[in-house]
């Protein structure tokens, strides 16, 4: 029984870690996209 709970806790922790890593990657991609679009707009105006 104890092993089952340990496996469950480890599985939940790995899911949470993976989800947060993907969210961070998505956030970084959004920031980079904003910089890219800002540079395009600046080049267009200048």
Residue pairs with C-beta under 8 A, 6 or more apart in sequence:
none
